[in-house]
Amino acid sequence: MAVATRRTTNGRRWVVVGIVVAAALGFLLFKGLGDATLYFRTADEAMAQRQSLGTRRFRIEGTVVPGTVRQTGQQVDFTIESKGVTVPVVHTGDQPELFKPGIPVVLEGRFEQTVFASDRIMVKHSEDYIAKHPSRVTTSVP
């Protein structure tokens, strides 16, 4: 009888271990895909879809309009533009060293009333930038 009980206990342990491993993998997959499902829209697309986007988090792409950047402590206010459509932005947090007027950026955040509230700025590097500053950009081409 003791052998049968031991086998049942070992079987239960493996089931519990399997459930824990499956839950951990599921959690990692969910967290990993969370950022991947954050699609970006150009500024003109985002403004056209503003009602349907609501306050959901997404990425928005546009060019920083020269003359609109104003820094106050950890907050930066500026405007981005795409195809003639502008979007006012309030960014809280750090910005990349290469952030400046006239460059294309991708911002992460959500609409809050009339502005896009951002908490992450990613500078887009074009082929033109890479050609002008090859030492600043590292690319790994297979």
Secondary structure, 3 states (H helix, E strand, C coil): CHHHHHHHHHHHHHHHHHHHHHHHHHHHHHHHHHHHCCCEEEHHHHHHCHHHHCCCCEEEEEEECCCCCEEECCEEEEEEEECCEEEEEEEECCCCCCCCCCCEEEEEEEEECCEEEEEEEEECCCHHHHHHCCCCCCCCCC
